[in-house]
Amino acid sequence: MTLLNFMSKSWISHSYDRWGESVSDWTYEESHPNVWDGDWNTYFGLYAHHGGDGHVRAQFWSTHTWDKPKYIYRVKGRYRHQSYGGNYKGGWHTLIVKLLIDGSWTEIYNQHWDTGGGGSNNWNAWWTHDFDLTTGWDNVTGVQIWADGYSNSYEGDRRQDIRHRFHELEVYREAYEELFRVQGPNGLIRVGGVDLKSTSKARVMTPNGVKELPLLDLDDPEAVPIRIYTPAGAKAIPYAEL
């Protein structure tokens, strides 16, 4: 089975949002405008600042949704966190990964870390968290990475700061490998399929054995202009990606 990271597909909607407590000012920071560019060193992030004794808390999340449910085999990515405080510094940060399954957001990863002191009037060293989740989930129409951070201190230079950075997010489904070609009105159409499964409803013999033709809704953005008629009505089949 060949897996494909499909986060760069044009039919995915992407958005960022934030929430804060005791925030004097904040701004988005970036070295690249998205977190699905395939580069684990670039990032899109949030910087939050509070001036005075006390604390700052900031949440930052990145949401990515699509219309047609997918079976997801793998979710992986990278998140980095840093915080600043005056004297008597403390703090923590949390990372959660969610999938939109059957219309409800479901946590598949939840980790919490005590950021600790790290000295007065300075930044903590960067915390780097990579995740690679392979449970397998069906009927998925979205993914979200969500970060929460807190820093408190008093005296010293009387400030607290937080940085959240999302470096990469990759979501994998089975790739549509080329099974055959059909002559269309505007040229050849490459038809894709996947490895045969016990639940496969449409099958085709290829030089590499029997493969499955996935049956898609007619309005699926990955569908070729070919129809297969089933007892449940007309279905479409996908373009080849490989």
Summary of the structure (lengths in Angstrom):
residues: 242
radius of gyration: 22.8
end to end distance: 12.2
largest distance: 74.3
contacts: 787
relative contact order: 0.21
helix: 0%
strand: 67%
